[in-house]
Amino acid sequence: MTDGWTVARQRGAAADLHGRPFGPDVARAVTVLEVVERALVLGSTQPDDDVDNAAIARERVDVARRRSGGGAVLLVPGQQLWVDVEIPRHDDLWADDVSRSFDWLGRAWCDAVAMLGVDGRVHTGRLVETRWSRRVCFGGVGPGEVVVDGGKLVGISQRRTRAGARFQCVVHRRWDPAPLVGLLALEPDDRDAAIADLAGAGSGLDVDGEDLLTALVGNLPQSQ
């Protein structure tokens, strides 16, 4: 327990980690999630036919789906920091306006990476969509996400229920869109264009995950 936030860890397959219960007893919580196998994780409304099933089989990558929105994320053991942050609906941090509900968490992430020498900014405007953002999470920028030198560093999606909100956050150690794009059902010319366009859309942070986690937890709002 840190300033009202419980911190826990879970390790397993992406589908199992995304399937964790999210019941009525929501409290302030931070959960660090570690995948044991590579997995392409689709957003809640993303169509199945975005996936190149032959490439998935060839590369031996799992396919999972999360309950929060956005495009696909490729999770690779040891290559991302994946953190779920939960708050109950009665929390002071809760905002009925979904577009504003990410702001406090984006600021915490921005302050956390600043402690590690990275100058980022929180995107507070509307969702910025691109040609690829419906297929690739890091192809666009949403409210509360952290941008560094024009590339998205912290991706955040949200699941809301009557009991609370679960914010799912990912930071890549290194941003390389090619492995993810190679798993999507695209024509060769479109695949090349996606890799080129997405190269500058994301950003990575090659730091010790424990240092980044400690910085994040230390910058989360304290209980009033």
Long-range contacts (C-beta under 8 A, 24 or more apart in sequence): 2-217, 2-218, 2-220, 3-220, 3-222, 3-223, 4-28, 4-222, 4-223, 5-29, 5-30, 5-217, 5-220, 6-30, 7-31, 7-32, 7-217, 8-32, 9-33, 9-34, 10-34, 11-35, 11-36, 12-36, 13-37, 13-39, 13-62, 13-64, 14-39, 14-41, 14-62, 14-64, 14-75, 15-39, 15-62, 15-64, 15-65, 17-82, 18-64, 18-65, 18-66, 18-67, 20-84, 22-67, 22-86, 22-159, 22-161, 22-163, 22-164, 22-166, 23-163, 24-162, 24-163, 25-163, 26-86, 26-87, 26-88, 26-89, 26-161, 26-163, 26-164, 26-165, 27-86, 27-88, 28-86, 28-87, 28-88, 28-91, 28-223, 29-84, 29-85, 29-86, 30-83, 30-84, 30-85, 30-86, 30-216, 30-217, 30-220, 31-83, 31-84, 31-86, 32-81, 32-82, 32-83, 32-213, 33-82, 33-83, 33-84, 34-77, 34-82, 35-75, 35-76, 35-77, 35-82, 36-77, 37-61, 37-62, 37-77, 38-62, 38-74, 38-75, 38-76, 38-77, 39-63, 39-64, 39-74, 39-75, 40-64, 40-72, 40-73, 40-74, 40-75, 40-180, 40-183, 41-65, 41-66, 41-72, 41-73, 41-74, 41-75, 42-66, 42-71, 42-72, 43-68, 43-69, 43-70, 43-71, 43-72, 43-137, 43-157, 44-68, 44-69, 44-159, 45-69, 46-70, 46-71, 46-72, 46-134, 46-135, 49-185, 50-135, 50-184, 50-185, 51-183, 51-184, 51-185, 52-182, 52-183, 52-184, 52-185, 52-186, 55-182, 55-183, 56-183, 59-182, 59-183, 61-183, 66-157, 66-159, 66-168, 67-159, 68-157, 68-158, 68-159, 68-166, 68-168, 69-157, 69-158, 70-137, 70-142, 70-155, 70-157, 71-132, 71-133, 71-134, 71-135, 71-136, 71-137, 71-138, 71-139, 71-140, 72-135, 72-136, 72-137, 72-180, 72-183, 72-184, 73-137, 73-138, 73-155, 73-170, 73-180, 74-179, 74-180, 74-183, 75-170, 76-179, 78-173, 79-172, 79-173, 79-174, 80-170, 80-171, 80-172, 80-173, 81-170, 81-171, 81-173, 81-209, 81-212, 81-213, 82-168, 82-169, 82-170, 83-169, 83-170, 83-213, 83-216, 84-166, 84-167, 84-168, 84-169, 85-166, 85-167, 85-169, 85-220, 86-164, 86-165, 86-166, 86-167, 87-164, 87-165, 88-163, 88-164, 89-162, 89-163, 89-164, 89-165, 91-164, 92-221, 92-224, 93-221, 94-164, 94-165, 98-158, 98-160, 99-126, 99-143, 100-143, 101-144, 101-158, 101-160, 101-165, 102-142, 102-143, 102-144, 102-145, 102-156, 102-158, 102-167, 103-143, 103-144, 104-221, 105-144, 105-156, 105-167, 105-169, 105-220, 106-143, 106-144, 106-145, 106-146, 106-154, 106-156, 107-219, 108-216, 108-219, 108-220, 108-221, 109-146, 109-154, 109-156, 109-169, 109-216, 109-219, 110-146, 111-215, 111-219, 112-212, 112-215, 112-216, 112-218, 112-219, 113-146, 113-148, 113-153, 113-154, 113-205, 113-212, 113-215, 115-215, 115-218, 115-219, 116-205, 116-207, 116-211, 116-212, 116-215, 118-148, 118-153, 118-205, 119-148, 120-146, 120-147, 120-148, 120-153, 120-154, 121-146, 121-147, 121-148, 122-146, 122-147, 123-147, 130-197, 130-201, 131-194, 131-197, 132-194, 132-197, 132-198, 132-201, 135-184, 135-194, 136-177, 136-180, 136-181, 136-184, 136-194, 136-198, 136-201, 137-170, 138-172, 138-175, 138-177, 138-198, 138-201, 138-202, 139-197, 139-198, 139-201, 140-201, 147-203, 148-203, 148-205, 149-203, 150-200, 151-175, 151-200, 151-201, 151-202, 151-203, 152-201, 152-202, 152-203, 153-202, 153-203, 153-204, 153-205, 171-204, 171-205, 171-212, 172-202, 172-203, 172-204, 172-205, 173-204, 173-205, 173-206, 173-207, 174-204, 174-206, 175-202, 175-203, 175-204, 177-201, 177-202
